[in-house]
């Protein structure tokens, strides 16, 4: 296990070096199954593709269902099937990257396997981990799965359109997040009602610019 | 990894032997984070405790939040903190069982760590795996995380009260489940509106009786 983590970390460092040279931003989306990562990408990509060269790495245990949903958005997609594994590792990211022309990219968004636990443990060469938590999952998720929220640089609180129909204690949620990571910005979003998408896209654009001048 | 799985399987077989002798049914609840396993237990326990001796094993990465929610229902609770691990293993179940008087129990319900992937891979000595999928997670979860649905003996489709507010293709969901496991019964439930709880409790009661006469 220790040597596996070591090998993963070394490969992640290599990927970081390459992406630094190429000035390509890489963002790692992590959430529970069904929190809305793919829906978020469906809303995000149309707002980016005219200004930036974007690519997506789709991580899934099996199937290409999410990859198919993103077909037609005009971005290259590299699919990783983990064959049962519950998270992506840097060795698969290296392979996934090999199908892209890094000289022509500004941004790579990774959709990790749906899992709140293990993906947070593996650095896969990304610049930022972005946590996505949907409101019906409950406000206790940060407290119960703390590592992701400690590691993340942004928290997207998705499906806020469902707030009228569920018990979701926003104050508890925000306070628990603050306890774990005082600097973690939270963007409330609804992919259904197009709320917060522009703010999230602005966050990405700012990070793309930072990476160019890094 | 292979020897870890082997050790887990051997310990699971030991647990199965003990529970067979003691005629105690053990059910393993598996779901994504926030699918409603604890809420389901909050609705289930009051319907069982007058007739049966029930205990709960709470699996969590950290915290005793779920265990606390189940305080006051009159059942002994054994908490397992996995310290970061994304699933329960039989070695922890053995320890958790040691705090119960098995001669006085009819049913043990395990609430596994919130994760659709890894818990399905580990036999922990249970009689049945029960999958819980909540409607806001989306109808594509069985197809995307097939192992759990192949391993499960019952599928609880929770949070059906949210159906009017979300896109959830029931027919697609049911068909995908059938493809993976033709014998998997589905019970639609709403903990909020008390739908399907009696059916689930009946399922448990039937299995308790089967275990007694096994």
Interface residues (C-beta under 8 A of the other chain):
Chain A: X32 X33 X34 X60 X61 X62 X63 X65 X66 X84 X85 X86 X113 X114 X115 X116 X117 X118 X121 X134 X136 X137 X138 X140 X141 X143 X144 X145 X146 X147 X159 X161 X162 X165 X166
Chain B: X32 X33 X34 X60 X61 X62 X63 X65 X66 X84 X85 X86 X113 X114 X115 X116 X117 X118 X121 X134 X136 X137 X138 X140 X141 X143 X144 X145 X146 X147 X159 X161 X162 X165 X166
